[in-house]
Each structure stands twice: as structure tokens, then as C-alpha cells.
Amino acid sequence: MAVLAKIVRIGNSRGIRIPKALLDEAGLIDEIELRAEPGRLTASAVRSPRAGWAEAARQAHAAGDDQLLDPPSRNDFDEHDWHW
């Protein structure tokens, strides 16, 4: 869906009104990330930096793909400072 929008004055800033149907189609709700490129603004949904990690970890565990890559190695901390 493409629509035309006018850039309007909002105080010392400028803004655009985005039709609800366009927001719904894009899945944008409350907060967006804006990026500027020559001749273009893009708006993207804001995602948590770790969104989806918990589910990915569950899937890795279910597939048996959550083992350590390197064997554990002992160090001075383990020998002298660590106490159960």
C-alpha cells in the first residue's frame, strides 16, 4: 500500500501522519526506529536486542545443540579462590 502524505509543522519540528491501515499492514505499534538515507526515511519496528533468544535456546537444547564448544579449563581462581 502506498499513500501520499504532507510534511507538516509540529512546533519546531516537522512530522507526517501515518494512516492506521498502513501502520497495521507494517505491524508498527508504539515505537519505531527511523533511519535516514538520501531521499528516503525508513521506519522499522523496535525490537529488543535479545528478542527471540529464549526460544532459540529452547530449540537448541531440544536439538541437543547446546553443548560447550571447548572443554572446561581450570585456572588459579578455581584452585585458590573458589569455595563451595
C-alpha positions in Angstrom: 0.0 0.0 0.0 1.4 3.4 -0.9 -0.1 6.7 0.2 0.9 10.4 -0.2 1.5 12.4 3.0 2.4 16.0 3.5 5.2 17.1 5.9 3.6 19.4 8.5 4.9 21.7 11.1 4.8 20.4 14.7 6.3 23.1 16.9 10.0 23.5 15.9 9.9 20.1 14.2 8.1 18.6 11.2 6.0 15.4 11.1 3.8 13.2 9.0 0.5 11.5 9.8 0.6 7.8 9.0 -2.8 6.2 8.3 -3.8 3.4 10.7 -4.2 0.9 7.8 -0.6 1.5 6.8 0.6 1.0 10.4 -1.4 -2.2 10.7 -0.1 -3.6 7.5 3.5 -2.9 8.6 2.9 -4.2 12.1 4.1 -1.0 13.8 2.6 -0.2 17.2 4.0 2.3 19.6 7.7 2.9 18.9 9.7 2.9 15.7 13.3 3.3 14.7 13.8 5.9 11.9 16.7 5.8 9.5 17.6 8.5 7.0 19.2 7.8 3.6 19.5 10.3 0.7 15.9 10.9 -0.4 14.4 8.3 1.9 13.2 7.8 5.5 12.6 4.2 6.7 10.6 3.3 9.8 11.2 -0.1 11.4 9.7 -1.8 14.4 11.8 -1.6 17.5 13.0 -5.0 18.7 14.6 -5.8 22.0 18.3 -6.6 21.4 17.7 -10.2 22.8 14.3 -10.8 21.4 13.8 -14.4 20.5 16.9 -15.6 22.4 14.9 -17.7 24.9 13.0 -19.6 22.2 16.2 -20.1 20.2 17.9 -21.5 23.4 15.0 -23.9 24.0 15.1 -25.1 20.4 18.9 -25.6 20.6 18.5 -27.6 23.8 15.7 -29.8 22.3 18.0 -30.5 19.3 21.0 -31.3 21.6 22.9 -28.4 20.1 23.7 -26.6 23.4 27.0 -28.2 24.4 30.2 -26.3 25.2 32.5 -25.8 22.2 35.6 -26.1 24.3 36.3 -28.4 27.3 36.3 -26.5 30.6 39.8 -25.5 31.7 40.9 -24.9 35.3 42.8 -21.8 36.4 44.2 -20.2 39.6 40.8 -18.8 40.6 39.4 -22.4 40.6 42.3 -23.7 42.6 42.6 -20.9 45.2 39.7 -18.5 45.4 36.6 -20.6 44.6 34.8 -22.2 47.5 31.5 -24.2 47.6 
